[in-house]
């Protein structure tokens, strides 16, 4: 549905028409993404690795809380004074923890055998031939 279906365009300033149209398109995109997320069964999610499950759960929670933030704003409620702000901060904290875990997992791991070969070869000195004075 278009914004013009809900209200007469003459009732609001023309300069915000483009903003409203963009907002409506964005809401449609969010709706499509949420539908796609809702189609994923819990059994499919459980097949993911635990780190990926945590990422998916955190993104879902953050998305829903962000949408609630927008809802509060549209209703004229200051979301900065609502408990949803603390919830978003809590979720961000966990997102950062998951990010740190993922980065540690990606970090190069020490291969002790390779390290000892590097050191041995770096310290290797050729033997002096017995025939030399």
Secondary structure, 3 states (H helix, E strand, C coil): CCHHHCCCHHHCCHHHHHHHHHHHHHHHHHHHHHHHHHHCCHHHHHCCCHHHHHHHHHHHHHHHHHHHHHHHHHCCCCHHHCHHHHHHHHHHHHHHHHHHHHHHHHCCCCCHHHHHHHHHHHHCCCCCCCCCC
